[in-house]
């Protein structure tokens, strides 16, 4: 059983489920956290497509195009020379504090998904804090029939969930949990 | 007209000009359910458990509905209350469906094996198989023709409904997925990879035009001389004039809009991520309402049944 690299960089929590023989269905993941800091402060940290240093699995971000549509970034995971994920920005609104991106290139051994798109949104809480939501839509790593367990639906969902949770946990730590 | 005048009034407030009595059968893939929506009332009438990750759907003129579950490979025929009329389990990767009531055939595309099953519409017994390009997905039927969007083949296959013979393979944009015939007989194909729509004369096997639309066009519908295209990554619907093919508007809808169909003058769009359908008035191009569904509405095919007894 090969463990996706991004999970090895986080925590070893992946318990592979038995593979079922079936065609591909798009999966969706929605995770969120409520933090004490104001939306503008949170957005100033996570609203720059060219800087994902707020996520503990990201070693570096390099890219082009700033926060313009079709801007690109390459995330390097873990350490210099680590595995990479190439992403492209396809929606961005500073006003709505939201951006949407998709993965252009990733080795499924690193993150076992295909056709992945993600969305990060910050909305205000009545308390003055912020609700941070991270959503993803994706297919499993192997879109063919009868995928191996490390590339099936459950593996894809586990990997994306782990990535989101690690990022949101880091933000909760950074900004404090909303009271 | 069976509805009370109050219901009829509410209908028009809630759902614009959706035809009273029309039902939407929305396959909800993540939720393993079929949401049956009363479009006149603007409500979810019932939610029918439908295991196996249903995506494909095809309504029948008699008010019943066929569904295709991608994971369990089950094809089911249900009446409007959810009672099972027939069921079969296929192999491969069944995904899209289209019904030919005239010849009594249900067509189901096989994503993995470049073919379309021809099933007896009553028993669901296999009758024949048609060879397509790679990864056939959406199916459409009109005017004696069957068309399939062959996603990895970057083309559309066209068959004669009566003889089941292949007429044409027409190159289109990249990764065509959803397609539909317009009322005037032209075939419109959403090309997910090139963010455009191919307009085809399917009988002659030629491309008439290519229209730019939004990000990841998925499904196509028609009403009031206009075409409507769901842009899956755009969270929007592109509208164009059918006569001139000129763009008219881009309408914001829910997240990841996919399936699209028409009820009267109302366009109905399934929002996969948001678990809703959006209702659009095809005349004013205003959003007139939303209706909640089960998790992950795909509604991949013709999913609105006209009131069988208006």
Interface residues (C-beta under 8 A of the other chain):
Chain A: X20 X22 X23 X24 X25 X26 X27 X28 X90 X91 X100 X102 X117 X135 X137 X144 X145
Chain B: X29 X30 X52 X53 X55 X70 X71 X72 X73 X92 X93 X94 X95 X111 X112 X215 X233 X235 X256 X272 X273 X296
